Amino acid sequence: MKSLIPSHREKKRYLLLSGKNLKKSVRFAMKDFLGTLGLSETSPIWISENILSVNRNSVDKVKASFAVSKEKIDVLKVSGTLRSLRN
């Protein structure tokens, strides 16, 4: 199968998060605020235990869902590349 050209790929942003029990609380916060359709549009993928990859167009929605959440989830940094996020 031929790979997609760069202009057709989904553009991602990486979020460095802090909090307790992130995998469970992040999924719950996003689904509670955005709903099932909004959650699928953000297409969250865990890179490591505190780095989350989301769609570029939905970064503000994801940050808003963390602000409204009962759990304390902080976004420490947002970056376009993993290298700059880790440094």
Secondary structure, 3 states (H helix, E strand, C coil): CCCCCHHHCCCEEEEEEECCCHHHHHHHHHHHHHHHHHHHHHCCEEEECCEEEEEHHHHHHHHHHHHHCCCCCEEEEEECCHHHHHC
